Amino acid sequence: MIELRRIEKNYRRGAEDVRALRGVDLSVEKEELLAITGPSGAGKTTLLHILGCLDQPTQGEVLIDGINASRLPEAELVKLRRDKIGFVFQQFYLIPGLSVFDNIALPLLFSKKPATPEKITHLAEMVGLEHRLDHVPSQLSGGEMQRTAIARGLVNEPEILLADEPTGNLDSENSEKIFEILRSLRHNGLTIVMITHNPDLSARANRILHIRDGLVHTES
């Protein structure tokens, strides 16, 4: 489903040249749940952004379902992200003035797909929020906000879901709920790549990728 070939990512930080990724090779199989772990500054988020075509590598190739994304113009990258990839972030990024229903439906405005009540309600039911559709984010718990963000990440029916610390702002009970939702989605055919610092959750992924100083050190 995803293949990275000799990925390098360099950038400038003030007067410093930073090598965020240093020749990373990685394959992610269809319906796999892959956990990426490592210390702060290791290159985890940079790697996730390249996997999601949010950033381009300095060198190397990114193949998404056989498509060489590293050679696509921006307009085609936008279409690739919209059609194949969903995103879930640690900070939720919900729109404060919109209801749960409208936050879930928001990506459909950009893809120009119909936001049918049946579709949005089905996604809300999938994450246990069917009773919260009329609520705004300030009326939700942290776990409910993250579940809303997951439903929003699924609304365009992606084949890949990328999650950057999806349980980082949650207590252990809500972290467990979010992980179980992600695991159930994999069983329904979704490929999931998740950054996490939670060893209990990463241990239950199909595979763990450890990254340090921009290098993949071990896989288990």
Rosetta blueprint (number, residue, H / E / L):
1 M L
2 I E
3 E E
4 L E
5 R E
6 R E
7 I E
8 E E
9 K E
10 N E
11 Y E
12 R E
13 R E
14 G L
15 A L
16 E E
17 D E
18 V E
19 R E
20 A E
21 L E
22 R E
23 G E
24 V E
25 D E
26 L E
27 S E
28 V E
29 E L
30 K L
31 E L
32 E L
33 L E
34 L E
35 A E
36 I E
37 T E
38 G L
39 P L
40 S L
41 G L
42 A L
43 G L
44 K H
45 T H
46 T H
47 L H
48 L H
49 H H
50 I H
51 L H
52 G L
53 C L
54 L L
55 D L
56 Q L
57 P L
58 T L
59 Q E
60 G E
61 E E
62 V E
63 L E
64 I E
65 D L
66 G L
67 I E
68 N E
69 A H
70 S H
71 R H
72 L L
73 P L
74 E H
75 A H
76 E H
77 L H
78 V H
79 K H
80 L H
81 R H
82 R H
83 D H
84 K H
85 I E
86 G E
87 F E
88 V E
89 F E
90 Q L
91 Q L
92 F L
93 Y L
94 L L
95 I L
96 P L
97 G L
98 L L
99 S L
100 V H
101 F H
102 D H
103 N H
104 I H
105 A H
106 L H
107 P H
108 L H
109 L H
110 F H
111 S H
112 K L
113 K L
114 P L
115 A L
116 T L
117 P H
118 E H
119 K H
120 I H
121 T H
122 H H
123 L H
124 A H
125 E H
126 M H
127 V L
128 G L
129 L L
130 E L
131 H L
132 R L
133 L L
134 D L
135 H L
136 V L
137 P H
138 S H
139 Q H
140 L L
141 S L
142 G H
143 G H
144 E H
145 M H
146 Q H
147 R H
148 T H
149 A H
150 I H
151 A H
152 R H
153 G H
154 L H
155 V L
156 N L
157 E L
158 P L
159 E L
160 I E
161 L E
162 L E
163 A E
164 D E
165 E L
166 P L
167 T L
168 G L
169 N L
170 L L
171 D L
172 S H
173 E H
174 N H
175 S H
176 E H
177 K H
178 I H
179 F H
180 E H
181 I H
182 L H
183 R H
184 S H
185 L H
186 R H
187 H H
188 N L
189 G L
190 L L
191 T E
192 I E
193 V E
194 M E
195 I E
196 T L
197 H L
198 N L
199 P H
200 D H
201 L H
202 S H
203 A L
204 R L
205 A L
206 N L
207 R E
208 I E
209 L E
210 H E
211 I E
212 R E
213 D L
214 G L
215 L E
216 V E
217 H E
218 T E
219 E E
220 S L
